[in-house]
């Protein structure tokens, strides 16, 4: 008989514990929103000037430059032209510039090769910029530009 009473008391205690706020507290902990993963965002763009000094431009700074709309591969792409980007980095005089991005893909231009059709297309989700142009084959585009070397 004592065993039955103990079993009933334990069962009652477990039932009462389940009816308190403990269960919702555990539920809140398991449903907490995950911390945003900053590794899914592209790094800022480092511009190394001809004199060896460098400046880092964040995506937000690049996105606030005057934007050019260019049709590339049948899609409207938007971003600053390269010359505006370089001016924002304090670069006004140069002979060539090399862009480096994912997979260490690079593309180099002389000053005379740069025109309004070569842009740093904005990518909102990874907060990245892609060097693109309708006159450059897509296999040569520099995706997620992270370094620009000026000479």
FENWO-V315060 format. One record per pair of residues at least 24 apart in sequence whose C-alpha atoms are under 10 Angstrom apart, sorted by the first residue. I is the first residue (numbers start at 1). GAP is how many residues later the second one is. Records with the same first field share a line. If there is no record, write none. Layout:
I->GAP, GAP
This chain:
38->88
39->87
40->85, 86, 87
41->83, 84, 85, 86, 87, 103
42->59, 60, 81, 83, 84, 85, 86, 87, 102, 103, 104
43->83, 84, 85, 86, 101, 102, 103, 104
44->83, 84, 85, 100, 101, 102, 103
45->44, 54, 55, 56, 83, 84, 99, 100, 101, 102, 103
46->43, 54, 99, 100, 101, 102, 103
47->38, 39, 42, 43, 44, 50, 51, 52, 99, 100, 101, 102, 103
48->41, 43, 49, 50, 99, 100, 101, 102, 103
49->37, 40, 41, 42, 43, 44, 45, 48, 99, 100, 101, 102
50->41, 43, 44, 45, 46, 47, 99, 100, 101
51->99, 100
52->97, 98, 99
54->35, 36, 94, 95, 96
55->33, 34, 35, 93
56->33, 90, 91, 92
57->28, 31, 32, 89, 90
58->69, 70
59->63, 64, 65, 67, 68, 69, 70
60->64, 67, 68
61->24, 27
62->26, 27, 58, 59, 60, 66, 67
63->57, 58, 59, 60, 61, 64, 65, 66
67->52, 53, 54, 55
68->48, 49, 50, 51, 52, 53
69->47, 48, 50, 52
70->46, 47, 48, 49, 51, 62, 63, 64
71->46, 62, 63
72->45, 49, 60, 61, 62, 63, 64, 65, 66
73->59, 60, 61, 62, 64, 65
74->60
76->45
77->42, 43, 44, 45, 46, 55, 56, 57
78->41, 42, 43, 44, 45, 54
79->39, 40, 41, 42, 43, 44, 50, 51, 52, 53
80->36, 37, 38, 39, 40, 41, 42, 49
81->33, 34, 35, 36, 37, 38, 39, 40, 50, 51, 52
82->32, 33, 34, 35, 36, 37, 38, 49, 50
83->28, 31, 32, 33, 35, 36
84->32, 35
85->34, 35
86->62, 64
91->59, 60
93->57, 58
94->56, 57
95->55, 56
96->53, 54, 55
97->51, 52, 53, 54
98->49, 50, 51, 52, 53
99->31, 32, 42, 43, 44, 45, 46, 47, 48, 49, 50, 51
100->31, 42, 43, 44, 45, 46, 47, 48, 49
101->27, 28, 29, 30, 40, 41, 42, 43, 44, 45, 46, 47
102->28, 40, 41, 42, 43, 44
103->39, 40, 41
104->38, 39, 40, 41, 42, 43
105->34, 35, 36, 37, 38, 39, 40
106->25, 34, 35, 36, 37, 39, 41, 42
107->24, 33, 34, 35, 41
108->40, 41, 42
109->41
110->41
120->24, 25
